[in-house]
Amino acid sequence: MDIPDQLRCLFSATLEERDGSYIVEVPKREIQRGNIGQGGTYRVAVLPSPSTTEAVDTDTRSQFEPEPQEPPVTEGEQRTVEIEDIGDQGDGITRVERGFVVIVSDTEQGERVTIEITDVRENVAFADVVERISYYD
């Protein structure tokens, strides 16, 4: 399955029927991460879950809490990205799969660069510029 770069969040939820409509609740943590905001308009994709005949994980986590996902980047990995924004500390910010944030020092908004991931944490990664790409390329 191809996952577009514009994906802001990914979670599992139960579809509920209320007053003739179906409701999907967005976990509060998705709003707190800053990938989506209350009152915004977003596209929602609905994918099937494993069938009831498949093995079901019965640990103590809530049915609304998805399996923890590994960051979509690894240390030493190189990618070509566009800097989307500048953070409070003046570093460039870009997002990759699932809206995962990568902070890139010494960049400007709108700049296209090849980066190398230097540090990966649970919800953010840090990278250095390997090459600056001309707007004409």
N, C-alpha and C positions, 0 to 999 in steps of 0.2 A: 504494500500500500504506500503510495506517495503521500508525504505529509508536507503541505505547503509552508514556506517560510513565514507566512502571515499568521500562522496558528498562534493564538495568544494563551490558551490553556487547554489542558486535557485532563479529564477526570471521569470517574464512573458515577452513575446515579441511577436511582430507580424511578421509573416513569409512574406518576400517580394520576388517578382520575379524580377531578373535582368539578362539580357543577357542569358537567358536559364538556370539559376541557381536560387536556393532559398537561401535567406540570412536571418540569425538571428543575430541581433546586440546585443552585450554584453554591458550592461550599464557600464559606466566609474566607478561607485562606486564599482562594483564587482572587478575591477582591483585594485582600491585604497585600498580595505580592505585587500589585500595581499593573498587572497585565490587562485587566479589564476594570471597568468602572460602573458604578451604579447609575442607571439611567441611560447607559450607552446602548446602541443597537449593534447586535452581533449576529453572524450566521452560526447556526448550530447544526452539526452533523450528528446523526443517530446511527450507531453501528450496533450490530447484534452482539450480545454477550454469549459466553459459552452456554451450550444447551444444558438442560437439567439432567441429562444422562451423563454429562462429563463430571469429573471429580470437582467438588466444590471445596474451597478453602474455608475451614471452620475455625480460624483463629479468633481472637477476641476483638479485632478491629471492627469498627462500624461498617455497615454495608455501604455507606456513603464515602468511606475512606479508601481511595485506590491504593494499589501496590505502589510503594515508593519507586520512582523512576530514576534511573541513572542519568546524570547530565549527558546531553547529546554531543559533548566534546571531550577530548582527552588531551592531557599534557603532551606537548610536542607536535600536535596536529596543526596543519596550516590550512587557512581558508581565505578566500577573497570575499570581502564584505564591504558594505557601505555604512559609514558612520551616520546613525540616525539622529543622534542628539548629543548634547554635552551635559555631563553630570555636574553636581554641585561642586566637586573638586576640580573641575576643568578637564576631566578625562572624557574621551569619546565613548559613546554607548552604541552597541549594535545588538540585534537580536537574531538568533538562529532558530533551529527547530523548536517547536512548542513555545516560542516566545522567550527562550532561555537567554538571559542577558550576558553579554561579554563586554567587559570594560577594557578599552584600549587607550593607553597613555599617548600623549603627544600627537593627537589627531584633531581634525576640525569637522564640524557637521557637514555632511554631504560628500566628504572625501571617500574615495574608493582606495582600499589598501588590502594587501595580503598580510595576514597576521599569523603569528605563531602563539598558540595557547601556552601560557607559562604556569598557570595555577588554576585548578578546578575545585570549586566548592559545591555544596549541595544545590544552591540556587543561583550561583553566579560564577563566571570564570574571568580571568585576567589574561591579557595578551599584549604582545609587543609587535610593532610594525616591522615586517620583513621587507616589504616593497610598497612604494606608493605608485598607484596606477593612474596614468594620464586620463583625463576626461575624454580624450580623443581616441583612445584605444577601444 
